[in-house]
Amino acid sequence: MQKKKYITPVVTKIVLDNSISLVMMTPNPPPPDRGGTQKSNDTPFQSPFGDKPFG
């Protein structure tokens, strides 16, 4: 019994459909738990320089 010779296929034309796009939609992971105490946002930032910017 003889084996058949493999004939490699030849690609002659490529047609792309640009109307379809695949996007991997995964849910966003929850933000990491930083622990500790949380700062309150009710007081504005206090400059350590006071009214002297670089003096």
CHARMM internal coordinates of N, CA and C (Angstrom, degrees):
IC EDIT
DIST 1 N 1 CA 1.4493
DIST 1 CA 1 C 1.5385
ANGL 1 N 1 CA 1 C 108.21
DIST 1 C 2 N 1.3144
ANGL 1 CA 1 C 2 N 117.00
DIHE 1 N 1 CA 1 C 2 N 128.39
DIST 2 N 2 CA 1.4587
ANGL 1 C 2 N 2 CA 122.20
DIHE 1 CA 1 C 2 N 2 CA -179.39
DIST 2 CA 2 C 1.5187
ANGL 2 N 2 CA 2 C 110.30
DIHE 1 C 2 N 2 CA 2 C -99.85
DIST 2 C 3 N 1.3530
ANGL 2 CA 2 C 3 N 115.59
DIHE 2 N 2 CA 2 C 3 N 143.17
DIST 3 N 3 CA 1.4696
ANGL 2 C 3 N 3 CA 120.22
DIHE 2 CA 2 C 3 N 3 CA 176.48
DIST 3 CA 3 C 1.5115
ANGL 3 N 3 CA 3 C 108.83
DIHE 2 C 3 N 3 CA 3 C -80.42
DIST 3 C 4 N 1.3359
ANGL 3 CA 3 C 4 N 114.86
DIHE 3 N 3 CA 3 C 4 N 145.28
DIST 4 N 4 CA 1.4631
ANGL 3 C 4 N 4 CA 119.46
DIHE 3 CA 3 C 4 N 4 CA 176.16
DIST 4 CA 4 C 1.5175
ANGL 4 N 4 CA 4 C 108.88
DIHE 3 C 4 N 4 CA 4 C -77.75
DIST 4 C 5 N 1.2964
ANGL 4 CA 4 C 5 N 117.44
DIHE 4 N 4 CA 4 C 5 N 143.50
DIST 5 N 5 CA 1.4481
ANGL 4 C 5 N 5 CA 122.23
DIHE 4 CA 4 C 5 N 5 CA 178.97
DIST 5 CA 5 C 1.5347
ANGL 5 N 5 CA 5 C 108.34
DIHE 4 C 5 N 5 CA 5 C -75.84
DIST 5 C 6 N 1.3622
ANGL 5 CA 5 C 6 N 116.11
DIHE 5 N 5 CA 5 C 6 N 133.00
DIST 6 N 6 CA 1.4689
ANGL 5 C 6 N 6 CA 121.23
DIHE 5 CA 5 C 6 N 6 CA -179.67
DIST 6 CA 6 C 1.5175
ANGL 6 N 6 CA 6 C 109.53
DIHE 5 C 6 N 6 CA 6 C -75.26
DIST 6 C 7 N 1.3127
ANGL 6 CA 6 C 7 N 116.10
DIHE 6 N 6 CA 6 C 7 N 128.89
DIST 7 N 7 CA 1.4637
ANGL 6 C 7 N 7 CA 121.84
DIHE 6 CA 6 C 7 N 7 CA 177.27
DIST 7 CA 7 C 1.5173
ANGL 7 N 7 CA 7 C 107.20
DIHE 6 C 7 N 7 CA 7 C -103.86
DIST 7 C 8 N 1.3366
ANGL 7 CA 7 C 8 N 117.07
DIHE 7 N 7 CA 7 C 8 N 118.91
DIST 8 N 8 CA 1.4663
ANGL 7 C 8 N 8 CA 120.36
DIHE 7 CA 7 C 8 N 8 CA -178.68
DIST 8 CA 8 C 1.5228
ANGL 8 N 8 CA 8 C 109.64
DIHE 7 C 8 N 8 CA 8 C -73.49
DIST 8 C 9 N 1.3394
ANGL 8 CA 8 C 9 N 116.67
DIHE 8 N 8 CA 8 C 9 N 135.24
DIST 9 N 9 CA 1.4631
ANGL 8 C 9 N 9 CA 119.43
DIHE 8 CA 8 C 9 N 9 CA 179.62
DIST 9 CA 9 C 1.5290
ANGL 9 N 9 CA 9 C 110.31
DIHE 8 C 9 N 9 CA 9 C -71.38
DIST 9 C 10 N 1.3190
ANGL 9 CA 9 C 10 N 115.48
DIHE 9 N 9 CA 9 C 10 N 152.99
DIST 10 N 10 CA 1.4609
ANGL 9 C 10 N 10 CA 121.97
DIHE 9 CA 9 C 10 N 10 CA -179.29
DIST 10 CA 10 C 1.5289
ANGL 10 N 10 CA 10 C 108.04
DIHE 9 C 10 N 10 CA 10 C -120.77
DIST 10 C 11 N 1.3540
ANGL 10 CA 10 C 11 N 116.08
DIHE 10 N 10 CA 10 C 11 N 127.34
DIST 11 N 11 CA 1.4589
ANGL 10 C 11 N 11 CA 121.11
DIHE 10 CA 10 C 11 N 11 CA 176.96
DIST 11 CA 11 C 1.5186
ANGL 11 N 11 CA 11 C 107.28
DIHE 10 C 11 N 11 CA 11 C -87.61
DIST 11 C 12 N 1.3117
ANGL 11 CA 11 C 12 N 115.76
DIHE 11 N 11 CA 11 C 12 N 123.37
DIST 12 N 12 CA 1.4697
ANGL 11 C 12 N 12 CA 118.82
DIHE 11 CA 11 C 12 N 12 CA -176.80
DIST 12 CA 12 C 1.5167
ANGL 12 N 12 CA 12 C 112.56
DIHE 11 C 12 N 12 CA 12 C -107.88
DIST 12 C 13 N 1.3511
ANGL 12 CA 12 C 13 N 118.81
DIHE 12 N 12 CA 12 C 13 N -25.27
DIST 13 N 13 CA 1.4569
ANGL 12 C 13 N 13 CA 121.12
DIHE 12 CA 12 C 13 N 13 CA -177.19
DIST 13 CA 13 C 1.5164
ANGL 13 N 13 CA 13 C 109.48
DIHE 12 C 13 N 13 CA 13 C -149.41
DIST 13 C 14 N 1.3401
ANGL 13 CA 13 C 14 N 116.34
DIHE 13 N 13 CA 13 C 14 N 136.40
DIST 14 N 14 CA 1.4629
ANGL 13 C 14 N 14 CA 122.18
DIHE 13 CA 13 C 14 N 14 CA 177.15
DIST 14 CA 14 C 1.5175
ANGL 14 N 14 CA 14 C 108.22
DIHE 13 C 14 N 14 CA 14 C -119.16
DIST 14 C 15 N 1.3241
ANGL 14 CA 14 C 15 N 116.55
DIHE 14 N 14 CA 14 C 15 N 127.31
DIST 15 N 15 CA 1.4535
ANGL 14 C 15 N 15 CA 121.89
DIHE 14 CA 14 C 15 N 15 CA 178.76
DIST 15 CA 15 C 1.5243
ANGL 15 N 15 CA 15 C 107.49
DIHE 14 C 15 N 15 CA 15 C -119.34
DIST 15 C 16 N 1.3422
ANGL 15 CA 15 C 16 N 117.32
DIHE 15 N 15 CA 15 C 16 N 119.48
DIST 16 N 16 CA 1.4521
ANGL 15 C 16 N 16 CA 121.79
DIHE 15 CA 15 C 16 N 16 CA 178.91
DIST 16 CA 16 C 1.5217
ANGL 16 N 16 CA 16 C 110.04
DIHE 15 C 16 N 16 CA 16 C -103.33
DIST 16 C 17 N 1.3294
ANGL 16 CA 16 C 17 N 115.43
DIHE 16 N 16 CA 16 C 17 N 136.97
DIST 17 N 17 CA 1.4566
ANGL 16 C 17 N 17 CA 120.81
DIHE 16 CA 16 C 17 N 17 CA 176.33
DIST 17 CA 17 C 1.5221
ANGL 17 N 17 CA 17 C 107.17
DIHE 16 C 17 N 17 CA 17 C -103.08
DIST 17 C 18 N 1.3278
ANGL 17 CA 17 C 18 N 117.82
DIHE 17 N 17 CA 17 C 18 N 102.79
DIST 18 N 18 CA 1.4637
ANGL 17 C 18 N 18 CA 122.28
DIHE 17 CA 17 C 18 N 18 CA -177.41
DIST 18 CA 18 C 1.5228
ANGL 18 N 18 CA 18 C 113.20
DIHE 17 C 18 N 18 CA 18 C -81.52
DIST 18 C 19 N 1.3220
ANGL 18 CA 18 C 19 N 118.87
DIHE 18 N 18 CA 18 C 19 N -0.68
DIST 19 N 19 CA 1.4576
ANGL 18 C 19 N 19 CA 120.18
DIHE 18 CA 18 C 19 N 19 CA -179.80
DIST 19 CA 19 C 1.5302
ANGL 19 N 19 CA 19 C 111.62
DIHE 18 C 19 N 19 CA 19 C -81.06
DIST 19 C 20 N 1.3143
ANGL 19 CA 19 C 20 N 117.67
DIHE 19 N 19 CA 19 C 20 N -11.49
DIST 20 N 20 CA 1.4565
ANGL 19 C 20 N 20 CA 121.61
DIHE 19 CA 19 C 20 N 20 CA -179.21
DIST 20 CA 20 C 1.5197
ANGL 20 N 20 CA 20 C 108.56
DIHE 19 C 20 N 20 CA 20 C -113.69
DIST 20 C 21 N 1.3235
ANGL 20 CA 20 C 21 N 116.41
DIHE 20 N 20 CA 20 C 21 N 129.26
DIST 21 N 21 CA 1.4591
ANGL 20 C 21 N 21 CA 120.20
DIHE 20 CA 20 C 21 N 21 CA 174.27
DIST 21 CA 21 C 1.5190
ANGL 21 N 21 CA 21 C 108.30
DIHE 20 C 21 N 21 CA 21 C -132.17
DIST 21 C 22 N 1.3054
ANGL 21 CA 21 C 22 N 115.68
DIHE 21 N 21 CA 21 C 22 N 137.69
DIST 22 N 22 CA 1.4575
ANGL 21 C 22 N 22 CA 121.38
DIHE 21 CA 21 C 22 N 22 CA -179.88
DIST 22 CA 22 C 1.5209
ANGL 22 N 22 CA 22 C 108.65
DIHE 21 C 22 N 22 CA 22 C -102.02
DIST 22 C 23 N 1.3263
ANGL 22 CA 22 C 23 N 116.02
DIHE 22 N 22 CA 22 C 23 N 129.92
DIST 23 N 23 CA 1.4511
ANGL 22 C 23 N 23 CA 121.59
DIHE 22 CA 22 C 23 N 23 CA 179.35
DIST 23 CA 23 C 1.5155
ANGL 23 N 23 CA 23 C 107.37
DIHE 22 C 23 N 23 CA 23 C -127.02
DIST 23 C 24 N 1.3340
ANGL 23 CA 23 C 24 N 115.88
DIHE 23 N 23 CA 23 C 24 N 130.71
DIST 24 N 24 CA 1.4538
ANGL 23 C 24 N 24 CA 119.10
DIHE 23 CA 23 C 24 N 24 CA 178.07
DIST 24 CA 24 C 1.5269
ANGL 24 N 24 CA 24 C 108.13
DIHE 23 C 24 N 24 CA 24 C -78.10
DIST 24 C 25 N 1.2921
ANGL 24 CA 24 C 25 N 116.35
DIHE 24 N 24 CA 24 C 25 N 115.66
DIST 25 N 25 CA 1.4590
ANGL 24 C 25 N 25 CA 121.94
DIHE 24 CA 24 C 25 N 25 CA -178.51
DIST 25 CA 25 C 1.5198
ANGL 25 N 25 CA 25 C 108.40
DIHE 24 C 25 N 25 CA 25 C -105.79
DIST 25 C 26 N 1.3195
ANGL 25 CA 25 C 26 N 116.11
DIHE 25 N 25 CA 25 C 26 N 105.08
DIST 26 N 26 CA 1.4562
ANGL 25 C 26 N 26 CA 120.70
DIHE 25 CA 25 C 26 N 26 CA 175.91
DIST 26 CA 26 C 1.5212
ANGL 26 N 26 CA 26 C 107.78
DIHE 25 C 26 N 26 CA 26 C -119.66
DIST 26 C 27 N 1.3099
ANGL 26 CA 26 C 27 N 117.69
DIHE 26 N 26 CA 26 C 27 N 147.29
DIST 27 N 27 CA 1.4648
ANGL 26 C 27 N 27 CA 118.94
DIHE 26 CA 26 C 27 N 27 CA 179.19
DIST 27 CA 27 C 1.5231
ANGL 27 N 27 CA 27 C 110.46
DIHE 26 C 27 N 27 CA 27 C -67.14
DIST 27 C 28 N 1.3252
ANGL 27 CA 27 C 28 N 115.99
DIHE 27 N 27 CA 27 C 28 N 146.79
DIST 28 N 28 CA 1.4562
ANGL 27 C 28 N 28 CA 120.96
DIHE 27 CA 27 C 28 N 28 CA 178.19
DIST 28 CA 28 C 1.5271
ANGL 28 N 28 CA 28 C 109.54
DIHE 27 C 28 N 28 CA 28 C -70.10
DIST 28 C 29 N 1.3206
ANGL 28 CA 28 C 29 N 117.63
DIHE 28 N 28 CA 28 C 29 N 137.26
DIST 29 N 29 CA 1.4629
ANGL 28 C 29 N 29 CA 118.92
DIHE 28 CA 28 C 29 N 29 CA 178.24
DIST 29 CA 29 C 1.5235
ANGL 29 N 29 CA 29 C 110.11
DIHE 28 C 29 N 29 CA 29 C -70.32
DIST 29 C 30 N 1.3231
ANGL 29 CA 29 C 30 N 117.47
DIHE 29 N 29 CA 29 C 30 N 153.52
DIST 30 N 30 CA 1.4723
ANGL 29 C 30 N 30 CA 119.31
DIHE 29 CA 29 C 30 N 30 CA 178.83
DIST 30 CA 30 C 1.5238
ANGL 30 N 30 CA 30 C 109.71
DIHE 29 C 30 N 30 CA 30 C -66.39
DIST 30 C 31 N 1.3256
ANGL 30 CA 30 C 31 N 117.44
DIHE 30 N 30 CA 30 C 31 N 152.20
DIST 31 N 31 CA 1.4687
ANGL 30 C 31 N 31 CA 119.48
DIHE 30 CA 30 C 31 N 31 CA 179.61
DIST 31 CA 31 C 1.5265
ANGL 31 N 31 CA 31 C 109.89
DIHE 30 C 31 N 31 CA 31 C -63.69
DIST 31 C 32 N 1.3231
ANGL 31 CA 31 C 32 N 116.87
DIHE 31 N 31 CA 31 C 32 N 147.86
DIST 32 N 32 CA 1.4739
ANGL 31 C 32 N 32 CA 118.35
DIHE 31 CA 31 C 32 N 32 CA -178.43
DIST 32 CA 32 C 1.5251
ANGL 32 N 32 CA 32 C 111.13
DIHE 31 C 32 N 32 CA 32 C -66.84
DIST 32 C 33 N 1.3242
ANGL 32 CA 32 C 33 N 115.45
DIHE 32 N 32 CA 32 C 33 N 146.23
DIST 33 N 33 CA 1.4510
ANGL 32 C 33 N 33 CA 121.14
DIHE 32 CA 32 C 33 N 33 CA 179.12
DIST 33 CA 33 C 1.5238
ANGL 33 N 33 CA 33 C 108.08
DIHE 32 C 33 N 33 CA 33 C -80.58
DIST 33 C 34 N 1.3121
ANGL 33 CA 33 C 34 N 116.95
DIHE 33 N 33 CA 33 C 34 N 115.75
DIST 34 N 34 CA 1.4581
ANGL 33 C 34 N 34 CA 121.02
DIHE 33 CA 33 C 34 N 34 CA -176.86
DIST 34 CA 34 C 1.5211
ANGL 34 N 34 CA 34 C 111.77
DIHE 33 C 34 N 34 CA 34 C -87.07
DIST 34 C 35 N 1.2934
ANGL 34 CA 34 C 35 N 117.16
DIHE 34 N 34 CA 34 C 35 N -15.47
DIST 35 N 35 CA 1.4615
ANGL 34 C 35 N 35 CA 120.95
DIHE 34 CA 34 C 35 N 35 CA 178.00
DIST 35 CA 35 C 1.5125
ANGL 35 N 35 CA 35 C 111.66
DIHE 34 C 35 N 35 CA 35 C 66.75
DIST 35 C 36 N 1.3146
ANGL 35 CA 35 C 36 N 116.99
DIHE 35 N 35 CA 35 C 36 N -173.35
DIST 36 N 36 CA 1.4600
ANGL 35 C 36 N 36 CA 121.25
DIHE 35 CA 35 C 36 N 36 CA 178.06
DIST 36 CA 36 C 1.5190
ANGL 36 N 36 CA 36 C 111.92
DIHE 35 C 36 N 36 CA 36 C 71.31
DIST 36 C 37 N 1.3208
ANGL 36 CA 36 C 37 N 114.94
DIHE 36 N 36 CA 36 C 37 N -165.52
DIST 37 N 37 CA 1.4558
ANGL 36 C 37 N 37 CA 120.16
DIHE 36 CA 36 C 37 N 37 CA -179.08
DIST 37 CA 37 C 1.5114
ANGL 37 N 37 CA 37 C 109.54
DIHE 36 C 37 N 37 CA 37 C -92.87
DIST 37 C 38 N 1.3065
ANGL 37 CA 37 C 38 N 115.52
DIHE 37 N 37 CA 37 C 38 N 150.52
DIST 38 N 38 CA 1.4534
ANGL 37 C 38 N 38 CA 120.35
DIHE 37 CA 37 C 38 N 38 CA 178.49
DIST 38 CA 38 C 1.5119
ANGL 38 N 38 CA 38 C 109.32
DIHE 37 C 38 N 38 CA 38 C -99.04
DIST 38 C 39 N 1.3318
ANGL 38 CA 38 C 39 N 115.83
DIHE 38 N 38 CA 38 C 39 N 141.83
DIST 39 N 39 CA 1.4621
ANGL 38 C 39 N 39 CA 120.16
DIHE 38 CA 38 C 39 N 39 CA 176.77
DIST 39 CA 39 C 1.5192
ANGL 39 N 39 CA 39 C 109.23
DIHE 38 C 39 N 39 CA 39 C -77.42
DIST 39 C 40 N 1.3019
ANGL 39 CA 39 C 40 N 115.94
DIHE 39 N 39 CA 39 C 40 N 144.24
DIST 40 N 40 CA 1.4557
ANGL 39 C 40 N 40 CA 118.79
DIHE 39 CA 39 C 40 N 40 CA 176.14
DIST 40 CA 40 C 1.5229
ANGL 40 N 40 CA 40 C 108.39
DIHE 39 C 40 N 40 CA 40 C -87.99
DIST 40 C 41 N 1.3136
ANGL 40 CA 40 C 41 N 115.45
DIHE 40 N 40 CA 40 C 41 N 141.88
DIST 41 N 41 CA 1.4612
ANGL 40 C 41 N 41 CA 120.86
DIHE 40 CA 40 C 41 N 41 CA -177.79
DIST 41 CA 41 C 1.5236
ANGL 41 N 41 CA 41 C 112.34
DIHE 40 C 41 N 41 CA 41 C -94.83
DIST 41 C 42 N 1.3398
ANGL 41 CA 41 C 42 N 117.71
DIHE 41 N 41 CA 41 C 42 N 14.45
DIST 42 N 42 CA 1.4579
ANGL 41 C 42 N 42 CA 118.88
DIHE 41 CA 41 C 42 N 42 CA -176.74
DIST 42 CA 42 C 1.5282
ANGL 42 N 42 CA 42 C 112.26
DIHE 41 C 42 N 42 CA 42 C -84.38
DIST 42 C 43 N 1.3345
ANGL 42 CA 42 C 43 N 119.55
DIHE 42 N 42 CA 42 C 43 N -15.52
DIST 43 N 43 CA 1.4584
ANGL 42 C 43 N 43 CA 120.79
DIHE 42 CA 42 C 43 N 43 CA 177.56
DIST 43 CA 43 C 1.5207
ANGL 43 N 43 CA 43 C 109.35
DIHE 42 C 43 N 43 CA 43 C -109.27
DIST 43 C 44 N 1.3425
ANGL 43 CA 43 C 44 N 117.79
DIHE 43 N 43 CA 43 C 44 N 136.73
DIST 44 N 44 CA 1.4629
ANGL 43 C 44 N 44 CA 119.52
DIHE 43 CA 43 C 44 N 44 CA -179.31
DIST 44 CA 44 C 1.5257
ANGL 44 N 44 CA 44 C 110.88
DIHE 43 C 44 N 44 CA 44 C -72.53
DIST 44 C 45 N 1.3193
ANGL 44 CA 44 C 45 N 116.95
DIHE 44 N 44 CA 44 C 45 N 167.88
DIST 45 N 45 CA 1.4553
ANGL 44 C 45 N 45 CA 123.28
DIHE 44 CA 44 C 45 N 45 CA 179.37
DIST 45 CA 45 C 1.5238
ANGL 45 N 45 CA 45 C 110.19
DIHE 44 C 45 N 45 CA 45 C -65.46
DIST 45 C 46 N 1.3219
ANGL 45 CA 45 C 46 N 116.04
DIHE 45 N 45 CA 45 C 46 N 129.85
DIST 46 N 46 CA 1.4547
ANGL 45 C 46 N 46 CA 120.81
DIHE 45 CA 45 C 46 N 46 CA 178.02
DIST 46 CA 46 C 1.5246
ANGL 46 N 46 CA 46 C 108.38
DIHE 45 C 46 N 46 CA 46 C -99.11
DIST 46 C 47 N 1.3187
ANGL 46 CA 46 C 47 N 117.18
DIHE 46 N 46 CA 46 C 47 N 123.09
DIST 47 N 47 CA 1.4606
ANGL 46 C 47 N 47 CA 121.01
DIHE 46 CA 46 C 47 N 47 CA -179.10
DIST 47 CA 47 C 1.5262
ANGL 47 N 47 CA 47 C 109.96
DIHE 46 C 47 N 47 CA 47 C -72.14
DIST 47 C 48 N 1.3399
ANGL 47 CA 47 C 48 N 118.07
DIHE 47 N 47 CA 47 C 48 N 132.20
DIST 48 N 48 CA 1.4648
ANGL 47 C 48 N 48 CA 119.21
DIHE 47 CA 47 C 48 N 48 CA 177.39
DIST 48 CA 48 C 1.5343
ANGL 48 N 48 CA 48 C 112.33
DIHE 47 C 48 N 48 CA 48 C -72.91
DIST 48 C 49 N 1.3296
ANGL 48 CA 48 C 49 N 118.35
DIHE 48 N 48 CA 48 C 49 N -9.51
DIST 49 N 49 CA 1.4502
ANGL 48 C 49 N 49 CA 122.46
DIHE 48 CA 48 C 49 N 49 CA -179.57
DIST 49 CA 49 C 1.5174
ANGL 49 N 49 CA 49 C 113.06
DIHE 48 C 49 N 49 CA 49 C -90.81
DIST 49 C 50 N 1.3184
ANGL 49 CA 49 C 50 N 117.38
DIHE 49 N 49 CA 49 C 50 N -8.30
DIST 50 N 50 CA 1.4665
ANGL 49 C 50 N 50 CA 119.93
DIHE 49 CA 49 C 50 N 50 CA -176.35
DIST 50 CA 50 C 1.5267
ANGL 50 N 50 CA 50 C 109.45
DIHE 49 C 50 N 50 CA 50 C 69.05
DIST 50 C 51 N 1.3457
ANGL 50 CA 50 C 51 N 116.77
DIHE 50 N 50 CA 50 C 51 N -132.92
DIST 51 N 51 CA 1.4708
ANGL 50 C 51 N 51 CA 119.60
DIHE 50 CA 50 C 51 N 51 CA 178.68
DIST 51 CA 51 C 1.5095
ANGL 51 N 51 CA 51 C 111.79
DIHE 50 C 51 N 51 CA 51 C -95.11
DIST 51 C 52 N 1.3379
ANGL 51 CA 51 C 52 N 119.58
DIHE 51 N 51 CA 51 C 52 N 0.82
DIST 52 N 52 CA 1.4642
ANGL 51 C 52 N 52 CA 122.68
DIHE 51 CA 51 C 52 N 52 CA 175.84
DIST 52 CA 52 C 1.5226
ANGL 52 N 52 CA 52 C 108.55
DIHE 51 C 52 N 52 CA 52 C -99.53
DIST 52 C 53 N 1.3410
ANGL 52 CA 52 C 53 N 118.64
DIHE 52 N 52 CA 52 C 53 N 110.06
DIST 53 N 53 CA 1.4506
ANGL 52 C 53 N 53 CA 119.31
DIHE 52 CA 52 C 53 N 53 CA -173.75
DIST 53 CA 53 C 1.5412
ANGL 53 N 53 CA 53 C 113.82
DIHE 52 C 53 N 53 CA 53 C -64.43
DIST 53 C 54 N 1.3509
ANGL 53 CA 53 C 54 N 119.71
DIHE 53 N 53 CA 53 C 54 N -49.16
DIST 54 N 54 CA 1.4496
ANGL 53 C 54 N 54 CA 121.12
DIHE 53 CA 53 C 54 N 54 CA -178.62
DIST 54 CA 54 C 1.5310
ANGL 54 N 54 CA 54 C 110.65
DIHE 53 C 54 N 54 CA 54 C -138.48
DIST 54 C 55 N 1.2993
ANGL 54 CA 54 C 55 N 119.38
DIHE 54 N 54 CA 54 C 55 N 37.47
DIST 55 N 55 CA 1.4325
ANGL 54 C 55 N 55 CA 120.67
DIHE 54 CA 54 C 55 N 55 CA -173.53
DIST 55 CA 55 C 1.4254
ANGL 55 N 55 CA 55 C 114.52
DIHE 54 C 55 N 55 CA 55 C -105.29
END
COOR INIT
IC SEED 1 N 1 CA 1 C
IC BUILD
